[in-house]
Amino acid sequence: MGREDISFLHFKQVYPLYEGTRDYLQKAQKNIIIENNATSQFGKLIKLYTGMDIEAKILKYNGLAFSVEEVAAEIKKILGKEKV
């Protein structure tokens, strides 16, 4: 995306949740979760174990993987609304 103020955190496994997850998420000005399901299952797990609710979600549940272009467009929409 050509921006140095955006970071990416990838989880290789969803459980048990990495013990430093809360520390990483607290450093961010804005957290966005990207999931291939309709209900943000991993987002709920993060909230359960860290107490942090990730309000900005990019969800896709039609059985297809995200394209880079889709993810970039959705992130721009979310960040554009907040004038970041």
C-alpha positions in Angstrom: 0.0 0.0 0.0 3.0 2.2 0.1 2.5 3.3 3.7 5.0 2.9 6.5 2.3 3.5 9.2 0.6 0.1 8.5 1.7 -3.1 10.1 0.6 -6.7 9.6 0.2 -9.4 12.2 -0.3 -13.0 11.1 -1.2 -15.9 13.3 0.0 -19.4 12.2 -2.3 -21.0 14.7 -5.4 -19.6 16.4 -5.2 -21.6 19.6 -3.7 -21.3 22.0 -3.5 -17.6 21.4 0.0 -16.2 21.5 0.6 -14.7 25.0 1.9 -11.4 23.5 -1.2 -10.8 21.4 -2.7 -8.1 23.6 0.7 -6.2 23.8 0.9 -6.1 20.0 -2.7 -5.1 19.5 -2.5 -2.3 22.1 0.4 -0.7 20.2 -1.8 -0.1 17.2 -3.8 3.1 16.7 -6.4 1.0 14.8 -6.8 -2.8 14.5 -8.5 -4.4 11.6 -9.2 -8.1 11.4 -9.4 -9.9 8.1 -11.2 -13.3 8.1 -12.7 -15.8 5.6 -15.9 -16.3 7.6 -19.2 -14.5 8.3 -19.0 -14.2 12.0 -15.4 -13.1 12.8 -14.7 -16.3 14.8 -11.0 -15.4 15.4 -12.0 -11.9 16.4 -14.3 -13.3 19.1 -11.5 -15.6 20.3 -9.1 -12.6 20.5 -11.8 -10.7 22.5 -12.3 -13.6 24.8 -8.6 -14.0 25.7 -7.4 -10.4 25.5 -10.6 -8.3 26.3 -9.9 -6.3 23.2 -12.8 -5.9 20.7 -11.6 -5.4 17.1 -14.4 -3.3 15.7 -13.1 -3.0 12.1 -13.6 -6.2 10.3 -13.1 -7.3 6.7 -15.0 -10.5 6.2 -15.5 -12.7 3.2 -17.6 -15.8 3.3 -18.3 -16.9 -0.3 -15.7 -19.7 -0.2 -13.1 -17.8 -2.2 -9.8 -16.4 -0.9 -9.2 -12.7 -0.6 -7.2 -11.0 -3.4 -4.6 -8.4 -2.5 -6.7 -5.8 -4.3 -9.8 -6.6 -2.2 -7.9 -6.3 1.0 -6.2 -3.1 0.0 -9.5 -1.5 -1.1 -11.2 -2.5 2.2 -8.4 -1.2 4.3 -8.5 2.1 2.4 -12.2 2.4 3.0 -11.8 1.8 6.7 -8.9 4.2 7.1 -10.5 6.8 4.8 -13.5 7.0 7.0 -11.3 8.0 10.0 -9.1 10.4 8.1 -5.9 8.5 9.2 
